[in-house]
Amino acid sequence: MALYDVLARVSPSPVVDLNCAVAVAMRDGPEAGLVALDALDADALRGYHLFPAARADLFRRLGRASEAATAYQTALELTANERAFLRRRLADL
């Protein structure tokens, strides 16, 4: 996390914050990752498909299929590039 702290000081952005929250999930588990995501400025990430995609993945890991499906649908609506991947994840639920 120390490197994300440095990056946030050098080049702060909502995407850096999102990436840090994903790193928290990888280190501390999906529940901690959701807490970190919930602490982010959602308005700053509105329209960015990887925000709901990250939430979807964490919900999926926690076995919360309904919430994962909703988040995957939101991510799909926001992207044209990664639809195949997101559709596969959604179908796997």
Backbone as CSV, one residue per row, in Angstrom:
resi,resn,N_x,N_y,N_z,CA_x,CA_y,CA_z,C_x,C_y,C_z
1,MET,0.815,-1.188,0.000,0.000,0.000,0.000,0.860,1.254,0.000
2,ALA,2.082,1.114,0.434,2.967,2.268,0.507,3.175,2.895,-0.868
3,LEU,3.281,2.081,-1.891,3.481,2.627,-3.234,2.248,3.386,-3.715
4,TYR,1.060,2.898,-3.378,-0.153,3.635,-3.744,-0.237,4.957,-2.984
5,ASP,0.241,4.984,-1.752,0.274,6.239,-1.002,1.176,7.255,-1.706
6,VAL,2.315,6.782,-2.182,3.234,7.663,-2.919,2.583,8.123,-4.214
7,LEU,2.011,7.200,-4.956,1.365,7.549,-6.218,0.231,8.548,-5.992
8,ALA,-0.541,8.369,-4.943,-1.642,9.289,-4.650,-1.137,10.684,-4.332
9,ARG,0.038,10.786,-3.741,0.620,12.111,-3.464,1.201,12.743,-4.725
10,VAL,1.835,11.927,-5.562,2.499,12.428,-6.767,1.497,12.719,-7.883
11,SER,0.532,11.839,-8.030,-0.427,11.958,-9.125,-1.822,11.542,-8.644
12,PRO,-2.425,12.350,-7.791,-3.729,11.968,-7.244,-4.810,11.939,-8.323
13,SER,-5.647,10.912,-8.239,-6.783,10.813,-9.157,-7.758,9.774,-8.608
14,PRO,-8.988,9.850,-9.041,-9.955,8.826,-8.629,-9.561,7.418,-9.092
15,VAL,-8.886,7.320,-10.222,-8.465,6.006,-10.725,-7.370,5.423,-9.835
16,VAL,-6.460,6.244,-9.371,-5.439,5.779,-8.426,-6.129,5.282,-7.151
17,ASP,-7.115,6.020,-6.689,-7.856,5.608,-5.496,-8.571,4.273,-5.730
18,LEU,-9.155,4.102,-6.905,-9.821,2.846,-7.242,-8.820,1.694,-7.244
19,ASN,-7.681,1.908,-7.871,-6.657,0.869,-7.917,-6.159,0.511,-6.517
20,CYS,-6.057,1.492,-5.666,-5.645,1.242,-4.284,-6.694,0.392,-3.569
21,ALA,-7.964,0.679,-3.783,-9.030,-0.100,-3.162,-8.992,-1.555,-3.653
22,VAL,-8.691,-1.748,-4.923,-8.562,-3.109,-5.456,-7.373,-3.809,-4.808
23,ALA,-6.287,-3.083,-4.597,-5.125,-3.664,-3.918,-5.472,-4.056,-2.481
24,VAL,-6.287,-3.249,-1.818,-6.749,-3.602,-0.477,-7.506,-4.928,-0.522
25,ALA,-8.364,-5.092,-1.522,-9.124,-6.333,-1.665,-8.194,-7.524,-1.876
26,MET,-7.160,-7.341,-2.661,-6.224,-8.424,-2.914,-5.441,-8.781,-1.648
27,ARG,-5.125,-7.781,-0.862,-4.351,-8.006,0.356,-5.215,-8.511,1.507
28,ASP,-6.389,-7.879,1.692,-7.181,-8.106,2.905,-8.488,-8.856,2.666
29,GLY,-8.815,-9.122,1.412,-10.027,-9.866,1.102,-11.118,-8.995,0.516
30,PRO,-12.121,-9.648,-0.084,-13.159,-8.910,-0.804,-14.016,-8.001,0.077
31,GLU,-14.268,-8.396,1.297,-15.082,-7.541,2.182,-14.355,-6.230,2.459
32,ALA,-13.060,-6.314,2.746,-12.263,-5.107,2.970,-12.195,-4.268,1.700
33,GLY,-12.140,-4.928,0.559,-12.131,-4.205,-0.709,-13.416,-3.436,-0.935
34,LEU,-14.549,-4.046,-0.595,-15.829,-3.333,-0.732,-15.892,-2.129,0.192
35,VAL,-15.377,-2.274,1.392,-15.335,-1.130,2.322,-14.495,-0.010,1.712
36,ALA,-13.346,-0.385,1.130,-12.475,0.617,0.507,-13.160,1.262,-0.699
37,LEU,-13.859,0.472,-1.500,-14.581,1.032,-2.651,-15.701,1.963,-2.197
38,ASP,-16.402,1.569,-1.148,-17.503,2.399,-0.643,-17.009,3.743,-0.111
39,ALA,-15.748,3.808,0.276,-15.184,5.052,0.801,-14.757,6.017,-0.310
40,LEU,-14.760,5.555,-1.553,-14.327,6.401,-2.670,-15.403,7.411,-3.049
41,ASP,-14.980,8.427,-3.784,-15.898,9.428,-4.319,-16.566,8.845,-5.567
42,ALA,-17.740,8.265,-5.377,-18.443,7.603,-6.483,-18.775,8.576,-7.609
43,ASP,-19.024,9.829,-7.276,-19.321,10.812,-8.324,-18.134,10.998,-9.264
44,ALA,-16.931,10.972,-8.698,-15.730,11.155,-9.517,-15.505,9.964,-10.449
45,LEU,-16.054,8.801,-10.078,-15.876,7.599,-10.887,-17.111,7.242,-11.708
46,ARG,-18.141,8.068,-11.629,-19.355,7.818,-12.406,-18.989,7.790,-13.896
47,GLY,-19.463,6.787,-14.567,-19.168,6.669,-15.988,-17.931,5.846,-16.286
48,TYR,-17.161,5.498,-15.256,-15.946,4.706,-15.442,-16.285,3.246,-15.178
49,HIS,-16.299,2.444,-16.223,-16.797,1.070,-16.130,-16.049,0.182,-15.147
50,LEU,-14.797,0.490,-14.867,-14.037,-0.377,-13.967,-14.442,-0.232,-12.500
51,PHE,-15.130,0.855,-12.155,-15.626,0.995,-10.784,-16.714,-0.049,-10.510
52,PRO,-17.790,-0.118,-11.299,-18.771,-1.171,-11.035,-18.221,-2.572,-11.336
53,ALA,-17.277,-2.684,-12.250,-16.685,-3.993,-12.535,-15.909,-4.507,-11.326
54,ALA,-15.189,-3.622,-10.643,-14.465,-4.018,-9.427,-15.447,-4.441,-8.344
55,ARG,-16.508,-3.661,-8.180,-17.537,-4.021,-7.195,-18.138,-5.391,-7.536
56,ALA,-18.429,-5.602,-8.811,-19.020,-6.867,-9.250,-18.114,-8.041,-8.903
57,ASP,-16.834,-7.903,-9.169,-15.909,-8.989,-8.887,-15.859,-9.296,-7.392
58,LEU,-15.858,-8.272,-6.571,-15.814,-8.501,-5.127,-17.118,-9.137,-4.635
59,PHE,-18.256,-8.677,-5.152,-19.522,-9.318,-4.807,-19.510,-10.793,-5.226
60,ARG,-18.981,-11.065,-6.430,-18.898,-12.440,-6.927,-18.063,-13.300,-5.995
61,ARG,-16.931,-12.785,-5.578,-16.058,-13.539,-4.673,-16.725,-13.822,-3.332
62,LEU,-17.623,-12.953,-2.932,-18.332,-13.128,-1.664,-19.591,-13.984,-1.808
63,GLY,-19.879,-14.428,-3.032,-21.056,-15.238,-3.258,-22.347,-14.441,-3.291
64,ARG,-22.244,-13.144,-3.500,-23.407,-12.267,-3.545,-23.795,-12.045,-5.012
65,ALA,-24.364,-13.115,-5.606,-24.598,-13.158,-7.047,-25.532,-12.061,-7.541
66,SER,-26.581,-11.769,-6.814,-27.535,-10.754,-7.262,-26.872,-9.378,-7.352
67,GLU,-26.115,-9.029,-6.337,-25.419,-7.735,-6.353,-24.332,-7.720,-7.419
68,ALA,-23.660,-8.852,-7.600,-22.636,-8.953,-8.647,-23.264,-8.754,-10.014
69,ALA,-24.410,-9.390,-10.239,-25.084,-9.275,-11.533,-25.469,-7.832,-11.825
70,THR,-25.997,-7.149,-10.834,-26.378,-5.745,-11.024,-25.157,-4.896,-11.361
71,ALA,-24.066,-5.114,-10.645,-22.849,-4.337,-10.898,-22.238,-4.676,-12.260
72,TYR,-22.257,-5.964,-12.642,-21.762,-6.332,-13.982,-22.609,-5.668,-15.067
73,GLN,-23.927,-5.633,-14.893,-24.801,-4.975,-15.871,-24.451,-3.496,-15.999
74,THR,-24.214,-2.841,-14.866,-23.835,-1.429,-14.893,-22.531,-1.246,-15.653
75,ALA,-21.552,-2.105,-15.376,-20.265,-2.013,-16.069,-20.443,-2.225,-17.568
76,LEU,-21.276,-3.195,-17.937,-21.531,-3.449,-19.361,-22.121,-2.238,-20.058
77,GLU,-23.002,-1.553,-19.379,-23.631,-0.370,-19.970,-22.636,0.772,-20.171
78,LEU,-21.530,0.737,-19.449,-20.559,1.825,-19.509,-19.381,1.560,-20.435
79,THR,-19.298,0.371,-21.009,-18.143,0.067,-21.841,-18.541,-0.636,-23.128
80,ALA,-17.740,-0.453,-24.129,-17.885,-1.208,-25.367,-16.710,-2.165,-25.509
81,ASN,-15.599,-1.876,-24.840,-14.357,-2.620,-25.032,-14.295,-3.951,-24.303
82,GLU,-14.865,-4.044,-23.135,-14.680,-5.239,-22.315,-15.979,-6.019,-22.124
83,ARG,-16.894,-5.862,-23.024,-18.193,-6.510,-22.891,-18.100,-8.031,-22.852
84,ALA,-17.269,-8.627,-23.677,-17.187,-10.094,-23.721,-16.740,-10.650,-22.370
85,PHE,-15.736,-10.042,-21.774,-15.259,-10.495,-20.462,-16.347,-10.350,-19.414
86,LEU,-16.994,-9.200,-19.382,-18.027,-8.949,-18.378,-19.234,-9.859,-18.594
87,ARG,-19.579,-10.131,-19.841,-20.695,-11.041,-20.105,-20.374,-12.465,-19.633
88,ARG,-19.114,-12.902,-19.834,-18.726,-14.230,-19.351,-18.839,-14.304,-17.835
89,ARG,-18.365,-13.257,-17.150,-18.458,-13.244,-15.687,-19.904,-13.266,-15.246
90,LEU,-20.733,-12.496,-15.892,-22.157,-12.451,-15.556,-22.804,-13.809,-15.793
91,ALA,-22.471,-14.462,-16.892,-23.047,-15.770,-17.206,-22.601,-16.838,-16.220
92,ASP,-21.439,-16.671,-15.643,-20.914,-17.657,-14.692,-21.607,-17.608,-13.329
93,LEU,-22.373,-16.569,-13.079,-23.020,-16.440,-11.763,-24.159,-17.425,-11.605
